[in-house]
């Protein structure tokens, strides 16, 4: 018999950046656990296709096309979800980008673009969702970080800085909103095989480096984030707050 503590039946969960990669994988998993999922992205055609895919499989799903950089758009979308489909029980802040280059040559506007989506986007979505959660005295917020925050790596400085800040922001949200029975945690994925990482995966030297650094000796698969996402979105994690949980095949455990 399934453990009812992990049952998400009837819970409405918004996943930003959920039309592909890790976001899409988590959205499918949360839907399979019973959640009513709200997919997000800026490509409306792809959003419609993903919603149709989930509903064809028997899940409850809908789309919310907004850009996490747009403060008013975020607030409007979350209000519309609450009005038409019911208040949000959970949020997964997954939307993100990466831009590469040495710090000495990094264009300020590119640095700002990474921060605007990867860090400020988390704050915008979380605070609009938290207002309703505070009123109902319950909610789950899951922020997606990265294992890169635990070390330095050349050419992705703004990305690392943003992801490290997401963990710090997660702890602060947990402290401020915990008294309202809201749990805020982060997931720090390792190297996963996704469309966005395909170029890296197909680079034989980089692929060998990832495998050598990872005790599992392989890349992660998007479905391998489903378990932790379900746990953090369910009442099984009601006493877990302010944590950054690494899902990296042992990468950060290895000296």
C-alpha atoms as a printed R data frame, in Angstrom:
    type eleno elety resid chain resno      x      y       z
1   ATOM     1    CA   UNK     A     1  0.000  0.000   0.000
2   ATOM     2    CA   UNK     A     2  1.413  3.438  -0.937
3   ATOM     3    CA   UNK     A     3  2.451  5.615   1.992
4   ATOM     4    CA   UNK     A     4 -0.225  8.357   2.281
5   ATOM     5    CA   UNK     A     5  2.366 10.828   3.554
6   ATOM     6    CA   UNK     A     6  3.730 11.065   0.006
7   ATOM     7    CA   UNK     A     7  0.321 11.371  -1.662
8   ATOM     8    CA   UNK     A     8 -0.116 14.634  -3.567
9   ATOM     9    CA   UNK     A     9 -3.720 14.059  -4.642
10  ATOM    10    CA   UNK     A    10 -5.563 17.357  -4.955
11  ATOM    11    CA   UNK     A    11 -2.497 19.520  -4.380
12  ATOM    12    CA   UNK     A    12 -1.919 22.267  -6.929
13  ATOM    13    CA   UNK     A    13  1.742 22.747  -7.765
14  ATOM    14    CA   UNK     A    14  3.333 25.272 -10.120
15  ATOM    15    CA   UNK     A    15  6.619 24.272 -11.775
16  ATOM    16    CA   UNK     A    16  8.443 27.077 -13.558
17  ATOM    17    CA   UNK     A    17 10.505 26.261 -16.621
18  ATOM    18    CA   UNK     A    18  8.699 22.939 -16.982
19  ATOM    19    CA   UNK     A    19  8.425 22.252 -20.704
20  ATOM    20    CA   UNK     A    20 11.714 20.366 -20.925
21  ATOM    21    CA   UNK     A    21 14.657 18.987 -18.977
22  ATOM    22    CA   UNK     A    22 14.556 18.691 -15.212
23  ATOM    23    CA   UNK     A    23 11.402 20.802 -14.910
24  ATOM    24    CA   UNK     A    24  9.453 18.579 -17.268
25  ATOM    25    CA   UNK     A    25 10.718 15.464 -15.505
26  ATOM    26    CA   UNK     A    26  9.610 16.762 -12.100
27  ATOM    27    CA   UNK     A    27  6.249 17.901 -13.476
28  ATOM    28    CA   UNK     A    28  5.515 14.418 -14.803
29  ATOM    29    CA   UNK     A    29  6.546 12.824 -11.525
30  ATOM    30    CA   UNK     A    30  4.473 15.183  -9.393
31  ATOM    31    CA   UNK     A    31  1.468 14.543 -11.646
32  ATOM    32    CA   UNK     A    32  1.942 10.783 -11.290
33  ATOM    33    CA   UNK     A    33  1.879 11.269  -7.515
34  ATOM    34    CA   UNK     A    34 -1.559 12.883  -7.838
35  ATOM    35    CA   UNK     A    35 -0.735 16.577  -8.014
36  ATOM    36    CA   UNK     A    36 -2.628 19.005 -10.190
37  ATOM    37    CA   UNK     A    37  0.308 20.549 -12.048
38  ATOM    38    CA   UNK     A    38  0.641 23.991 -13.574
39  ATOM    39    CA   UNK     A    39  3.273 24.021 -16.291
40  ATOM    40    CA   UNK     A    40  5.146 27.205 -17.063
41  ATOM    41    CA   UNK     A    41  7.273 28.532 -19.888
42  ATOM    42    CA   UNK     A    42  7.295 31.206 -22.547
43  ATOM    43    CA   UNK     A    43  6.782 28.921 -25.567
44  ATOM    44    CA   UNK     A    44  2.996 28.642 -25.712
45  ATOM    45    CA   UNK     A    45  2.964 25.976 -28.414
46  ATOM    46    CA   UNK     A    46  5.252 23.696 -26.418
47  ATOM    47    CA   UNK     A    47  3.276 24.412 -23.259
48  ATOM    48    CA   UNK     A    48  0.053 23.296 -24.934
49  ATOM    49    CA   UNK     A    49  1.718 20.119 -26.183
50  ATOM    50    CA   UNK     A    50  3.031 19.259 -22.714
51  ATOM    51    CA   UNK     A    51 -0.351 19.874 -21.092
52  ATOM    52    CA   UNK     A    52 -2.010 17.658 -23.690
53  ATOM    53    CA   UNK     A    53  0.565 14.942 -23.024
54  ATOM    54    CA   UNK     A    54 -0.170 14.960 -19.304
55  ATOM    55    CA   UNK     A    55 -3.942 15.105 -19.649
56  ATOM    56    CA   UNK     A    56 -3.848 12.246 -22.165
57  ATOM    57    CA   UNK     A    57 -2.102 10.209 -19.455
58  ATOM    58    CA   UNK     A    58 -4.934 10.991 -17.013
59  ATOM    59    CA   UNK     A    59 -3.301 13.819 -15.068
60  ATOM    60    CA   UNK     A    60 -4.776 17.198 -14.206
61  ATOM    61    CA   UNK     A    61 -2.656 19.856 -15.857
62  ATOM    62    CA   UNK     A    62 -2.853 23.385 -17.171
63  ATOM    63    CA   UNK     A    63 -0.489 26.017 -18.546
64  ATOM    64    CA   UNK     A    64  0.613 29.384 -17.198
65  ATOM    65    CA   UNK     A    65  2.674 31.248 -19.771
66  ATOM    66    CA   UNK     A    66  4.649 33.950 -17.998
67  ATOM    67    CA   UNK     A    67  8.233 35.151 -17.780
68  ATOM    68    CA   UNK     A    68  9.784 35.006 -14.292
69  ATOM    69    CA   UNK     A    69 11.492 38.345 -15.055
70  ATOM    70    CA   UNK     A    70  8.113 40.081 -15.258
71  ATOM    71    CA   UNK     A    71  7.004 41.080 -11.744
72  ATOM    72    CA   UNK     A    72  3.474 42.033 -12.758
73  ATOM    73    CA   UNK     A    73  3.140 39.006 -15.014
74  ATOM    74    CA   UNK     A    74  4.150 36.644 -12.203
75  ATOM    75    CA   UNK     A    75  1.647 38.168  -9.793
76  ATOM    76    CA   UNK     A    76 -1.128 38.169 -12.379
77  ATOM    77    CA   UNK     A    77 -0.530 34.521 -13.330
78  ATOM    78    CA   UNK     A    78 -0.533 33.284  -9.738
79  ATOM    79    CA   UNK     A    79 -3.717 35.237  -9.028
80  ATOM    80    CA   UNK     A    80 -5.363 33.752 -12.134
81  ATOM    81    CA   UNK     A    81 -4.392 30.222 -11.086
82  ATOM    82    CA   UNK     A    82 -5.912 30.778  -7.650
83  ATOM    83    CA   UNK     A    83 -9.111 32.232  -9.110
84  ATOM    84    CA   UNK     A    84 -9.699 29.584 -11.758
85  ATOM    85    CA   UNK     A    85 -8.104 26.440 -10.354
86  ATOM    86    CA   UNK     A    86 -7.638 27.015  -6.655
87  ATOM    87    CA   UNK     A    87 -4.753 28.306  -4.520
88  ATOM    88    CA   UNK     A    88 -1.242 26.980  -4.918
89  ATOM    89    CA   UNK     A    89 -0.140 24.319  -2.456
90  ATOM    90    CA   UNK     A    90  3.375 24.189  -3.820
91  ATOM    91    CA   UNK     A    91  5.887 25.824  -6.142
92  ATOM    92    CA   UNK     A    92  8.975 24.433  -7.817
93  ATOM    93    CA   UNK     A    93 11.262 27.278  -8.909
94  ATOM    94    CA   UNK     A    94 13.105 25.619 -11.757
95  ATOM    95    CA   UNK     A    95 13.353 28.274 -14.507
96  ATOM    96    CA   UNK     A    96 16.957 29.134 -15.270
97  ATOM    97    CA   UNK     A    97 19.551 30.023 -17.878
98  ATOM    98    CA   UNK     A    98 23.320 29.908 -18.219
99  ATOM    99    CA   UNK     A    99 25.719 32.120 -20.117
100 ATOM   100    CA   UNK     A   100 29.396 31.365 -20.370
101 ATOM   101    CA   UNK     A   101 32.524 33.430 -20.527
102 ATOM   102    CA   UNK     A   102 35.574 34.493 -18.490
103 ATOM   103    CA   UNK     A   103 34.737 36.987 -15.769
104 ATOM   104    CA   UNK     A   104 37.108 39.604 -17.148
105 ATOM   105    CA   UNK     A   105 35.186 39.663 -20.410
106 ATOM   106    CA   UNK     A   106 31.661 38.995 -19.144
107 ATOM   107    CA   UNK     A   107 29.195 41.602 -20.380
108 ATOM   108    CA   UNK     A   108 27.341 43.264 -17.486
109 ATOM   109    CA   UNK     A   109 24.003 42.776 -19.239
110 ATOM   110    CA   UNK     A   110 24.672 39.025 -19.542
111 ATOM   111    CA   UNK     A   111 25.606 38.816 -15.855
112 ATOM   112    CA   UNK     A   112 22.399 40.657 -14.963
113 ATOM   113    CA   UNK     A   113 20.329 38.386 -17.222
114 ATOM   114    CA   UNK     A   114 21.520 35.299 -15.342
115 ATOM   115    CA   UNK     A   115 20.774 36.879 -11.962
116 ATOM   116    CA   UNK     A   116 17.388 38.170 -13.120
117 ATOM   117    CA   UNK     A   117 16.102 34.710 -14.007
118 ATOM   118    CA   UNK     A   118 18.063 32.341 -11.759
119 ATOM   119    CA   UNK     A   119 17.880 34.375  -8.558
120 ATOM   120    CA   UNK     A   120 15.365 37.212  -8.774
121 ATOM   121    CA   UNK     A   121 12.930 34.963 -10.656
122 ATOM   122    CA   UNK     A   122 12.948 32.594  -7.670
123 ATOM   123    CA   UNK     A   123 12.209 35.482  -5.319
124 ATOM   124    CA   UNK     A   124  9.409 36.891  -7.485
125 ATOM   125    CA   UNK     A   125  7.523 33.620  -7.862
126 ATOM   126    CA   UNK     A   126  8.079 32.520  -4.263
127 ATOM   127    CA   UNK     A   127  6.885 35.733  -2.655
128 ATOM   128    CA   UNK     A   128  3.711 35.961  -4.749
129 ATOM   129    CA   UNK     A   129  2.920 32.320  -3.960
130 ATOM   130    CA   UNK     A   130  3.847 32.747  -0.291
131 ATOM   131    CA   UNK     A   131  1.245 35.448   0.274
132 ATOM   132    CA   UNK     A   132 -1.543 32.972  -0.373
133 ATOM   133    CA   UNK     A   133  0.227 30.213   1.548
134 ATOM   134    CA   UNK     A   134  0.613 32.452   4.588
135 ATOM   135    CA   UNK     A   135 -3.113 33.218   4.530
136 ATOM   136    CA   UNK     A   136 -3.902 29.468   4.487
137 ATOM   137    CA   UNK     A   137 -1.045 28.588   6.868
138 ATOM   138    CA   UNK     A   138  0.496 25.881   4.686
139 ATOM   139    CA   UNK     A   139  2.670 25.567   1.619
140 ATOM   140    CA   UNK     A   140  5.738 24.035   0.026
141 ATOM   141    CA   UNK     A   141  8.375 25.909  -1.961
142 ATOM   142    CA   UNK     A   142 11.163 24.036  -3.723
143 ATOM   143    CA   UNK     A   143 13.994 26.057  -5.239
144 ATOM   144    CA   UNK     A   144 16.357 24.471  -7.744
145 ATOM   145    CA   UNK     A   145 20.009 25.224  -7.063
146 ATOM   146    CA   UNK     A   146 23.113 23.434  -8.332
147 ATOM   147    CA   UNK     A   147 26.134 21.570  -6.976
148 ATOM   148    CA   UNK     A   148 28.276 24.197  -8.687
149 ATOM   149    CA   UNK     A   149 27.571 26.450  -5.698
150 ATOM   150    CA   UNK     A   150 29.903 24.263  -3.612
151 ATOM   151    CA   UNK     A   151 32.970 25.070  -5.703
152 ATOM   152    CA   UNK     A   152 34.281 27.265  -8.466
153 ATOM   153    CA   UNK     A   153 34.353 26.527 -12.179
154 ATOM   154    CA   UNK     A   154 35.724 28.716 -14.918
155 ATOM   155    CA   UNK     A   155 33.400 30.474 -17.406
156 ATOM   156    CA   UNK     A   156 30.141 30.105 -15.417
157 ATOM   157    CA   UNK     A   157 30.759 32.572 -12.581
158 ATOM   158    CA   UNK     A   158 27.370 34.364 -12.740
159 ATOM   159    CA   UNK     A   159 25.512 31.037 -12.776
160 ATOM   160    CA   UNK     A   160 27.438 29.788  -9.729
161 ATOM   161    CA   UNK     A   161 26.894 33.071  -7.899
162 ATOM   162    CA   UNK     A   162 23.154 32.958  -8.594
163 ATOM   163    CA   UNK     A   163 22.777 29.350  -7.492
164 ATOM   164    CA   UNK     A   164 24.740 29.940  -4.284
165 ATOM   165    CA   UNK     A   165 22.457 32.884  -3.565
166 ATOM   166    CA   UNK     A   166 19.402 30.676  -4.153
167 ATOM   167    CA   UNK     A   167 20.507 28.459  -1.254
168 ATOM   168    CA   UNK     A   168 21.001 31.492   0.989
169 ATOM   169    CA   UNK     A   169 17.622 32.875  -0.065
170 ATOM   170    CA   UNK     A   170 16.029 29.477   0.625
171 ATOM   171    CA   UNK     A   171 17.278 29.552   4.216
172 ATOM   172    CA   UNK     A   172 15.987 33.091   4.717
173 ATOM   173    CA   UNK     A   173 12.577 32.205   3.283
174 ATOM   174    CA   UNK     A   174 12.424 29.213   5.624
175 ATOM   175    CA   UNK     A   175 13.191 31.408   8.626
176 ATOM   176    CA   UNK     A   176 10.674 34.121   7.684
177 ATOM   177    CA   UNK     A   177  7.850 31.874   6.479
178 ATOM   178    CA   UNK     A   178  8.383 28.795   8.640
179 ATOM   179    CA   UNK     A   179  6.199 30.212  11.442
180 ATOM   180    CA   UNK     A   180  3.339 30.193   8.905
181 ATOM   181    CA   UNK     A   181  3.770 26.426   8.322
182 ATOM   182    CA   UNK     A   182  5.545 26.919   4.996
183 ATOM   183    CA   UNK     A   183  8.503 24.702   4.196
184 ATOM   184    CA   UNK     A   184 11.116 26.097   1.811
185 ATOM   185    CA   UNK     A   185 13.917 23.836   0.629
186 ATOM   186    CA   UNK     A   186 16.301 23.617  -2.304
187 ATOM   187    CA   UNK     A   187 17.516 20.799  -4.506
188 ATOM   188    CA   UNK     A   188 21.084 20.962  -5.816
189 ATOM   189    CA   UNK     A   189 21.298 18.657  -8.843
190 ATOM   190    CA   UNK     A   190 24.575 17.338 -10.168
191 ATOM   191    CA   UNK     A   191 25.217 16.730 -13.854
192 ATOM   192    CA   UNK     A   192 22.038 15.479 -15.513
193 ATOM   193    CA   UNK     A   193 21.516 14.358 -19.082
194 ATOM   194    CA   UNK     A   194 19.132 16.930 -20.587
195 ATOM   195    CA   UNK     A   195 18.703 18.770 -23.863
196 ATOM   196    CA   UNK     A   196 20.472 21.797 -22.396
197 ATOM   197    CA   UNK     A   197 23.464 19.654 -21.398
198 ATOM   198    CA   UNK     A   198 23.623 17.683 -24.632
199 ATOM   199    CA   UNK     A   199 26.612 19.639 -25.948
200 ATOM   200    CA   UNK     A   200 28.526 18.911 -22.736
201 ATOM   201    CA   UNK     A   201 27.502 15.254 -22.729
202 ATOM   202    CA   UNK     A   202 28.664 14.833 -26.327
203 ATOM   203    CA   UNK     A   203 32.056 16.358 -25.513
204 ATOM   204    CA   UNK     A   204 34.132 13.223 -24.890
205 ATOM   205    CA   UNK     A   205 36.615 15.000 -22.612
206 ATOM   206    CA   UNK     A   206 33.919 16.673 -20.515
207 ATOM   207    CA   UNK     A   207 31.870 13.464 -20.341
208 ATOM   208    CA   UNK     A   208 34.901 11.544 -19.071
209 ATOM   209    CA   UNK     A   209 35.573 14.276 -16.493
210 ATOM   210    CA   UNK     A   210 31.999 14.104 -15.151
211 ATOM   211    CA   UNK     A   211 32.125 10.310 -14.927
212 ATOM   212    CA   UNK     A   212 35.487 10.371 -13.156
213 ATOM   213    CA   UNK     A   213 34.265 12.910 -10.596
214 ATOM   214    CA   UNK     A   214 30.978 11.120  -9.884
215 ATOM   215    CA   UNK     A   215 31.055  7.962  -7.720
216 ATOM   216    CA   UNK     A   216 28.023  6.714  -9.661
217 ATOM   217    CA   UNK     A   217 30.249  6.995 -12.770
218 ATOM   218    CA   UNK     A   218 27.423  8.329 -14.928
219 ATOM   219    CA   UNK     A   219 25.191 11.323 -15.563
220 ATOM   220    CA   UNK     A   220 21.854 11.627 -13.792
221 ATOM   221    CA   UNK     A   221 18.543 11.157 -15.584
222 ATOM   222    CA   UNK     A   222 15.726 13.733 -15.148
223 ATOM   223    CA   UNK     A   223 13.405 11.149 -13.566
224 ATOM   224    CA   UNK     A   224 15.943 10.721 -10.751
225 ATOM   225    CA   UNK     A   225 14.832 14.066  -9.290
226 ATOM   226    CA   UNK     A   226 11.231 12.903  -8.995
227 ATOM   227    CA   UNK     A   227 11.630 11.167  -5.629
228 ATOM   228    CA   UNK     A   228 13.104 14.162  -3.815
229 ATOM   229    CA   UNK     A   229 10.594 16.514  -5.469
230 ATOM   230    CA   UNK     A   230  7.663 14.392  -4.273
231 ATOM   231    CA   UNK     A   231  9.147 14.206  -0.778
232 ATOM   232    CA   UNK     A   232  9.630 17.971  -0.504
233 ATOM   233    CA   UNK     A   233  6.154 18.684  -1.928
234 ATOM   234    CA   UNK     A   234  4.379 16.269   0.408
235 ATOM   235    CA   UNK     A   235  3.538 16.219   4.105
236 ATOM   236    CA   UNK     A   236  6.350 13.692   4.579
237 ATOM   237    CA   UNK     A   237  8.699 16.711   4.686
238 ATOM   238    CA   UNK     A   238  6.690 18.869   7.088
239 ATOM   239    CA   UNK     A   239  9.628 19.091   9.532
240 ATOM   240    CA   UNK     A   240 12.272 19.683   6.858
241 ATOM   241    CA   UNK     A   241 12.966 23.370   6.287
242 ATOM   242    CA   UNK     A   242 15.742 25.575   4.958
243 ATOM   243    CA   UNK     A   243 17.792 22.711   3.537
244 ATOM   244    CA   UNK     A   244 19.703 22.324   0.278
245 ATOM   245    CA   UNK     A   245 19.629 18.656  -0.678
246 ATOM   246    CA   UNK     A   246 22.240 17.413  -3.136
247 ATOM   247    CA   UNK     A   247 21.209 14.920  -5.813
248 ATOM   248    CA   UNK     A   248 24.507 14.374  -7.570
249 ATOM   249    CA   UNK     A   249 25.469 10.712  -7.659
250 ATOM   250    CA   UNK     A   250 27.968 11.407  -4.865
251 ATOM   251    CA   UNK     A   251 29.832 14.195  -6.699
252 ATOM   252    CA   UNK     A   252 30.193 16.514  -3.685
253 ATOM   253    CA   UNK     A   253 31.101 13.623  -1.369
254 ATOM   254    CA   UNK     A   254 34.259 12.838  -3.331
255 ATOM   255    CA   UNK     A   255 37.552 14.553  -2.523
